[in-house]
Amino acid sequence: MAPWLLLHLTLLWIGTTRPLVQGRGLHAQSVARPSLFGLDWPQKAQETMQIPDNGSAPLLVNAQAFVSNVFNVDIMRYTLSSVLLLRLSWLDPRLAWNASAHPRRAATLPWDSLWTPQLSIREALWVDWREQSPGARVEQDGRVELHLVLTTETSCNFELLRFPWDQSDCSLSFYALSNTVMELEFQAQAVNEIVGVKREYVVRDLKIQGPPHKLVPCFQVTLRLQNTALKAVMALLVPGEVLLWADVCGGLLPLRAVERIAYKVTLLLGYLVFHSSLVQALPSSSSCNPLLIHYFTVLLLLLFLSTVETVLLARSSPSPAPGGEPRDPGNPGPTPAGPPRGVKGSGRSWAEAVDHIFFRVYVAGVVCSQFVFAGLWMWATCKSDPAPGEAAPHGGRPQL
């Protein structure tokens, strides 16, 4: 291509702007440049703003996605915040020039002075660009290379059934909605450049692929996130287990001891406060809620049952006298001697016998609940309900 094309692209007067990718940022301001060319320049400039013609084959755009940081994973809002670097390259023969006449090997042009893929991230809630007016590097043979750095917050369908040892795949789908699959094709690859692991969620795997049955040119970056679980275990599992086994130890107190009722009621009230804060700390969804929600609900029922048993049986047994012997509420005088050793006694004896049996059954129930929960944790599966846009026959993928 003649050298005037390079000079034109460098000093081109741009009166309007167009967004490169949907989102906040990356808006070049209109800058008035003097018109140094003839009347045929606007027509030639308009040609460079169109997608390069590759004949019957679509234009091949190499896309490299470098994931440099995942700094916020919000399971309550089902969102993921990340920083990515996109390197796009393609061949535009219209921008080539004669190397012998002009030995300059490459030139940097404004991104809005030539054709570039207009990308949109399907899952993005917002996108911020670090550089408002990135430059495109053009080589002698017309090879164009564009670097874009973006910070984005995207939605992610976390799989939280086994929270806090959960693992989820979050996708970022880049679509070129202004072109068709007959005009444009992406050849994409992803690189994991995350060097810091001091996060609650860490990126264990990174892959890139083209979604099946694509209607427009697109590529999809998938990040596999794994929860390190330490914070959730210390804040949720440990307090719940401590309260449960403290309640079991409370069953060893004598039934006639006045401290036992206060001890049981205090544990129940403390667990109620813990359970209310737990419900707020755990995410909820329309399907496949975390198993911990059901587990802590079972623990609450066990504590409630243990407290009710203590209150009912303690009221059925006589109150202890100051000397340690039971006192009959209807007889304020001295307590008669109890029955001989080995002889079945009054109502106090049957209440203690029932309490002893209940304690054994309760301990067995607590141990069984731990094993049942461990089994569900290992082998339980949950299939999420299909999204309204994918459930047939009421919905389906949009026909773009």
C-alpha angles and dihedrals in degrees: 000000000000117000092244088074091061091047090048094051090050096051099027116148109236114196098170136032134219128200118249097201129010113255142070119316132017097096113144115211121237110260121189112224124184116260105243098166141074129268093271093063097086090057093049091046091052090056092059090053091062124082112272114259112242096178116241093342123078119252109267114225118189109216123190118186116199113192106205103168143009103193106165132034112179110188091178092061095028092234136135127202119202144160119230138179117211120198112191124184134174140154120258109177091191089071096052121110138190109277094200094055094039111028094189105121099204143004134201115229132183111268091232093057095071140030116287131169111267103220131194126191109222097204096042121122091183138349127206124192123212093208117046097197110025119191126231119224113223121193129203095265092051097261108154123202124187126185120201127181116196139175113206142174113213137178119251131187099225117202099225102165091112097036126185089031092044130143123197140178116226120191134204110197116198114202129187096208095174093064138053131230088254091060104036139029130180125219101193139181133175132219126197108222097165109129101170120079098176092114136108088234119039129193108244099173140012128195139163129210144155114259113244120254092019116188097189132027108282147143130201129218113203123196120195109212124194126193115232087209097203097114095046093046093052094044101039117015100040096052092046094050092046092053092047096052091041087059090050090053089049088065089068091067115099113267091231093054111109090212092066096070092046090048094051095044091049091052092049094050091046091051091049089058090046092048093051091053089044093057090054093047096052122074122240132204141174090263140011099028117187115281089231090073091061092040095055091044089057090050090052091053091049092052091047092050092049092050094048091050092052094049095047096046094042091055089050094055124073118260116255119253122234089258091057098259121113116261124214109233091218095050115056092182128090116310114250119239114278125244119284119275112280094023119116109248142194134307090293089069097051091048091053090046092053090047090051092051092046091051092056093047091046093052090048090050092050092050092046091050090056092052093045091051091048090052093049089047092055102041110016117112132189127195113208119231114260117260116256090246092057103037113103138254096013096050146007144167115309115260102231 
